[in-house]
Amino acid sequence: MKFAMKDHLPLISAEIEYNGKKKIFKNMLLDTGCSSTILDTDLCEEIGLMLDLEKAVTRKMYGIGGTEICIEQVVKSMNIGEFHLFNFTIQLGDVREMHGFDGIIGSIFF
């Protein structure tokens, strides 16, 4: 996984696959201080990764930018670049509009 520095922030581009559909998330923040991996809800809809309101759990995310409500859910399998993840917990939220990123790769990924 290659990363680039922009405004002193490490950014990566990751191809995310879900149920056989792929999308490249070009502007992902690599954030070891974030405990979760958060993906933008609108971008996830393009590959069929939708909010599962029956199984989803609401989580309040805290950080330097304030607080944000995200939906947490487990996906059976997902690929981020060359890494294959199974039963992986993600957060879905409005990351792109609020923070300018396609998603945030947090320490749970590592």
N, C-alpha and C positions, 0 to 999 in steps of 0.2 A: 504494500500500500504506500503510495507516494503522497507526500503532502507539500503544500506551499504556504509560505507566510504572507499574510495580507493584514496590514494594520496591526502587526505583532500577534496575530492569531493564526494557529495552525489549521488549515483547511484541507480537506480531502475531497476527492470525487469518488463516489461509490456506486456501483451498480447493485441495485436491490431487486431481487427476484422473489415473487410471491405467487404461488399457484401457477407457475409456468409463465407468468408475465414479468417482463423486465423493464426497469426504468433507471436511468442514470441520474443520480442526485449529485449535481455538480458543485454545490456549495455547502458542504457539511463541516461543521465545526468539530474539531477533535478536542474534547474537553475532559481532561482527567479529573477535574474538580466536580464534575456532574456525575451523580450516581446512576442516572438512567440514560437510556438511548431514546431520543425523542425524534419523531418524524413528522413532517408537515402533513396535516390531514388531507388537504386538497391534492397534494402530489401523490399520496398513497392511494387515493381513490382511482387514479389513472391506471393502477395495476391491480385493482380489485381488493385492496386492503382497506376494508371499511370498518367503521366503528361497530363493534358487537355490543350493543347496549344491554343485552341480557346478561352477558358475562363480564362486561367491562367494569372497572373500578375507577372511581374518580380520585385523583391525587392532586394535592396542592404542591406545586413546585416552588421552592424558594431559591433566590440567588441575588446577585448584585443588582440585577435589573428589576428586582421586586418579586412579586408572586404571580403565579399563573396556574390555572386549572388545566390539567391534562387528563386524558382517558388512558388508563393502563389496561393492557390486555396481553395475553400470551398468544403468539402465533406458532403454529405447528412447525413450520420450517421457513427459513428465509436465508438468502445469501447476501452478504455484503462483500462485494469484491470476490476474492477467492476463498472467503471464510463461509462455511456452511453452518448455520445455527439451527438448532432444533429446540422446540418448546422454549422459545426465547421471549422474555418479557420486554415489551416496548411501551412507550408512551406515544400517544397521538395528540397533537396540539397545533395551535396556530403559530408555528415557529417562524415561517417565512415573513408574514406580515408584521409580527411583533419584533423580531430580532434580525431579520434579513438573511437567515440561513434556511437551507432546505431541510436541515435536521441537525441534531447534535449527537455525536457518538460519545457516550459517557463511559465511565469506568466499568460498568456491568459488561460491556463488550470485551474488555481486556481480560 
